[in-house]
Amino acid sequence: MRYTKFEIRNFKGIKDLTIDLSKQPYNRIHTFVGLNESGKTTILEAINTIVEGWVPEDIHQLIPKHLKAAFTGEVSITAYVNVDDEDNYKILEKYKELGYSDYLPIEYFTINCCLKFKSSQLDGRPMSYWNFDPLVKRNKGRKYISLGGEHKDWQTVVSYIRSSLMPRIVYYKNLLFEFPDRIYLHGPNVNKNNNAPYKDIIEDIIREVIDKDGSIETSLYEAYKKQDTGSKDIFRARKNKLQEFISQEVFSSWGTLFNSKEISAKIELNFDVSKEAKTEEENFYVEIRIEEGPDSFYISERSVGFRWFFSFLFFILFRKNRKTDLGETLFLLDEPASNLHSTAQKRLLETFERFVENETRPLKLLYTTHSHHLINPKWLEGAFVVKNESVDYSEPFGNRSVTNITAVPYKRFVAEYPDQQDYFQPILDTLEYQPGLLEKVPSVIITEGKNDYYTLRYANEILLKNKYKKIHFIPGAGCDKNHSIIQLYIGWNKPFMILLDADNAGRKAKKLYKDIFGDLIVDNIKTYDEFVPEIGAVAMEDIFTEAEKLAITQRFDETATKYKKSAFNTAIQTALINKEVMELSEETLQKFDSLLKQLNSYKFA
């Protein structure tokens, strides 16, 4: 199972918002881009409510601010849950256990969390409704029937789905910045001061390394309490195994993240007990320290950057492999690494990509950011631009009116720009970004449109395994609609090249840019036929054979009998996102290699 859509109504500053995660091409990473106070955190909080439920002391904080005096209506979040073939089979087996002979498979069901208010007072209890209404057939029955929510068998099946099939939602807000010196594993302090998530991670590691059915009590605490030699040896062996595993997992990822080949640090786990002053109850705890040579440090004693990345790796690496999690786990990260250096933020993007590349555990990541360093062009198809329509950011104090948080899919955001500015410009506008005087801006190749951009990236990164390292592509908005990005690079006095099709539209665009920007720009504009004549291509799709174009089209549309441009380009985007190697002829690969080689060695003016 996986979450495909969320509908949010009257939640804090959100009036009516739909977050659709099911659009093609399928994305495992969704970026929510927006300025401070745009409402990004509110969206994640609403999504997390599906799993966490309503927090009683926060309920009145959910009412839209401008309606707090007398709000009558509903605050609601609805989640759409996709049900696949394996899920349907398990549900059928559960119905058979209850005495039914058949169940008609469903594609999805919804869960609605709802609060009703009357004059700003809670009207009734917080509710959670399951719109799960399959048709089933009793043993020896002739007709399919709907049981309804009051039937005990319906409740039994829903309880089974909730506990055994439902995908998890994991929300990390500011937890990652507060790594404690002590993690309490047993005793009265376990559920105090945000300790529980850390304790759960330790238990995840125990099940990964020591015993898949183990727990803190059975695998650590019981052996720790016993004083006989055998128990002490068992505890020491388990402690060493945990230390070695955590060190290997965290620091190997750290090395990959920061290109550090040799890391001398290792994890030291110190277990002990403390007693409550009044009750004499024991608290069994662990202290995690970093050993570097003769020195030993708490995580809290290291730099902000070290603490953040260690905490992030600790949580993400071990939490994502929790064996009790079924379906596609949805991770929510609010402003990750927002206070770290730009280089660290860029490294984090690489970590995100490795994080979701898991063959055995389906994962999806939603994260918010206002930093241009945390935007990957590869993920823009699944990105949302978040705005608070009530805030005028040009005014010193925001000039607030009635709050209305919107999240527009990036593709639609681009389409709704009246002058169809290039693919990056809406992101740059949203972030109010311009490069600093000391910031390195690379020389770029502006493709005619997004499809050429994705195809060239796919050829270089996937087919040729990142053979050419010096190329920086920017996706254009159409052959004659890239004025804005050209203006930016001219204004920044940075080198660029525009790569166009060698058709009539491409040649007209070349003349148009010359008319607008003058002769200065002529040498920056290239067409395929004049830039790499040996590949014999007028447009990007000409590089592929007719058979390849049909085969790629059919990867997205199995019923297609001829090349369809839209399906073809969507299939390439999906293959790039999922790093799938498509089988192409040696001739086609050679053409791409020739084109990319020329682009890689191009001498910018």
Order of alpha helices (4+ residues) and beta strands (2+ residues): beta-beta-beta-alpha-beta-alpha-beta-beta-beta-beta-beta-beta-alpha-beta-beta-alpha-alpha-alpha-beta-beta-beta-alpha-beta-alpha-beta-beta-beta-alpha-alpha-beta-alpha-beta-alpha-beta-alpha-beta-alpha-alpha-alpha-alpha
